[in-house]
Amino acid sequence: MIIISKACRREIETFPEVIRGDLPDALARLDAGGSIMKSSRKATPPARLARHLGITKSRALEAVIKAQLIAAVTREIDRRGLTHTEVAARSGLPRTAVTGILSGSLQKVTIDRVLRLLGAVGLEASVKVRRAA
């Protein structure tokens, strides 16, 4: 079960609409016991995210990559019925860190930690590099 604090909900409401997107609807679905993910929702491209947040494209790309990897971990945890304690033990990360990462906090989340979570749930990542358009 994921619990989103009132303070976090208030902070989400301050996000620009382009970033906030379907978050209010997702939170309502979560409150109703459903999934926060819409299968038809397209991801925000890193360049657009960078413009709206005022960060570099590389930072935005890193955030998108982390979010995609964390989403994969979350789906696998749900599919396999794992607890955060089990994932923590398998990854070597503190349970509080696992819970924070899987709850959407990207503060101090390194790619290394996310890759450890992937391995802990039996997944591996691959990278595809292509020429810029």
Residue pairs with C-beta under 8 A, 6 or more apart in sequence:
2 30
2 36
2 103
4 27
4 30
4 103
9 27
12 20
12 23
12 24
12 27
13 20
13 24
15 23
16 52
18 44
18 48
18 52
19 44
19 49
19 52
19 53
21 41
21 44
22 38
22 41
25 38
26 36
26 37
26 38
27 36
29 35
29 36
30 36
37 71
43 64
43 67
43 68
44 64
45 64
46 57
46 60
46 61
46 63
46 64
47 57
47 60
49 55
49 60
49 63
49 64
50 56
50 57
50 59
50 60
53 60
62 111
63 106
65 111
66 106
66 109
66 111
66 114
67 106
69 114
69 115
69 117
69 118
69 125
70 101
70 102
70 104
70 109
70 114
70 117
72 118
72 123
73 87
73 102
73 114
73 117
73 118
73 121
73 123
74 102
76 82
76 121
76 122
76 123
77 87
77 102
77 121
80 121
80 122
82 121
84 95
84 98
84 99
84 102
85 95
87 98
87 102
87 117
87 120
87 121
88 94
88 95
88 97
88 98
90 119
90 120
90 121
91 98
91 113
91 116
91 117
91 119
91 120
92 116
93 113
93 116
93 117
97 113
98 117
100 107
101 109
101 113
101 114
101 117
102 117
115 125
118 124
118 125
